[in-house]
Amino acid sequence: MKWSKIIILCCVGFIISCTKMEIEPMPQPKPVVDIFSVSESSVKDGDEIMFKLDISEIYIIKLVDVQTNQVISKEKITGKIGENKIKVYTKSIQSRYLYLVLEDDYKKEIKKTKININ
């Protein structure tokens, strides 16, 4: 009688341990696209944007309101040849549609695109 209880408990334990676990698929990373290669992009606070440069030098990145043409934000960066990544913080920006403008150190516009703030 004692052995039959042990055998039954072992069988129950074996059956319970063989249940299939559900594993959620890992989220796919968002493909990184040069923000200036598209006419319009959608960004939210803390998003990382990528753009490509041909020359290493000082650049200015500006956010300009589409309706009023007023500069909302301006940042000086040191660009390098190839891919450059920066984070965009939009929490305090009230405007929904902006231009993202890349200028050289002499204030000559190099690239421009429209962004939609989510």
C-alpha positions as CSV (number, residue, x, y, z in Angstrom):
1,M,0.0,0.0,0.0
2,K,2.8,2.3,0.8
3,W,4.5,1.8,-2.5
4,S,1.4,2.4,-4.5
5,K,1.0,5.8,-2.8
6,I,4.6,6.7,-3.6
7,I,4.1,5.6,-7.3
8,I,0.8,7.6,-7.6
9,L,2.5,10.7,-6.1
10,C,5.4,10.4,-8.5
11,C,3.1,10.1,-11.5
12,V,1.0,13.1,-10.4
13,G,4.2,15.1,-9.9
14,F,5.5,14.1,-13.3
15,I,2.2,15.1,-15.0
16,I,2.2,18.5,-13.3
17,S,5.8,19.2,-14.2
18,C,5.2,18.5,-17.8
19,T,2.6,21.2,-18.4
20,K,3.5,23.6,-21.2
21,M,4.6,27.1,-20.1
22,E,3.4,30.0,-22.2
23,I,6.2,32.3,-23.2
24,E,5.3,35.7,-24.6
25,P,7.1,36.7,-27.8
26,M,9.8,39.4,-27.3
27,P,8.7,42.8,-28.8
28,Q,10.4,43.5,-32.0
29,P,12.6,46.6,-32.0
30,K,11.4,49.6,-34.0
31,P,13.4,49.8,-37.2
32,V,15.7,52.8,-37.1
33,V,15.3,55.1,-40.1
34,D,17.0,58.3,-41.0
35,I,14.5,60.9,-39.8
36,F,15.4,63.3,-42.7
37,S,14.8,60.6,-45.3
38,V,11.0,60.7,-44.8
39,S,8.7,63.7,-45.3
40,E,6.9,63.3,-42.0
41,S,7.6,61.3,-38.8
42,S,5.8,60.7,-35.5
43,V,7.7,61.0,-32.3
44,K,6.9,60.9,-28.6
45,D,8.8,62.1,-25.5
46,G,12.1,60.3,-25.0
47,D,12.3,58.8,-28.5
48,E,15.7,58.4,-30.1
49,I,16.0,59.7,-33.6
50,M,18.8,58.9,-36.1
51,F,20.2,60.9,-39.0
52,K,23.2,60.5,-41.2
53,L,25.9,63.1,-41.8
54,D,28.6,63.4,-44.5
55,I,30.9,65.8,-42.6
56,S,32.1,65.8,-38.9
57,E,31.4,69.3,-37.6
58,I,29.3,71.4,-35.2
59,Y,25.5,71.3,-36.1
60,I,22.4,73.0,-34.8
61,I,19.2,71.1,-34.4
62,K,16.1,73.2,-34.1
63,L,12.4,72.4,-33.5
64,V,10.3,75.0,-35.3
65,D,6.5,75.5,-34.9
66,V,4.8,74.8,-38.3
67,Q,2.1,77.4,-37.9
68,T,4.0,80.3,-36.3
69,N,7.5,79.5,-37.6
70,Q,8.8,80.2,-34.1
71,V,11.8,78.3,-32.8
72,I,10.7,76.1,-29.9
73,S,14.0,74.4,-29.2
74,K,17.6,74.7,-30.3
75,E,20.6,72.5,-29.5
76,K,24.2,72.5,-30.7
77,I,25.7,69.1,-31.3
78,T,29.0,67.8,-32.6
79,G,28.1,65.6,-35.5
80,K,30.2,62.7,-36.8
81,I,30.4,61.1,-40.2
82,G,27.7,58.4,-40.5
83,E,24.9,57.6,-38.1
84,N,24.1,60.1,-35.3
85,K,21.5,59.5,-32.6
86,I,19.9,61.9,-30.3
87,K,16.9,61.8,-27.9
88,V,13.9,64.1,-28.4
89,Y,12.1,65.4,-25.3
90,T,8.7,66.8,-26.1
91,K,6.8,66.8,-22.8
92,S,6.9,70.6,-22.4
93,I,6.1,71.3,-26.1
94,Q,2.5,72.4,-26.6
95,S,2.6,72.5,-30.4
96,R,1.6,69.3,-32.2
97,Y,3.3,69.8,-35.6
98,L,6.9,70.9,-35.8
99,Y,9.7,71.1,-38.3
100,L,13.0,69.4,-37.3
101,V,15.7,71.5,-38.9
102,L,19.4,70.6,-39.2
103,E,21.7,73.6,-39.7
104,D,25.5,73.9,-39.9
105,D,27.4,76.2,-37.6
106,Y,26.9,79.1,-40.2
107,K,23.1,78.8,-39.9
108,K,22.7,77.3,-43.4
109,E,19.9,74.8,-43.5
110,I,21.1,71.4,-44.4
111,K,18.1,69.1,-43.8
112,K,14.5,69.6,-42.8
113,T,11.5,67.3,-42.0
114,K,8.1,67.6,-40.4
115,I,7.4,65.7,-37.1
116,N,4.2,65.0,-35.4
117,I,4.3,65.0,-31.6
118,N,2.3,62.2,-29.9
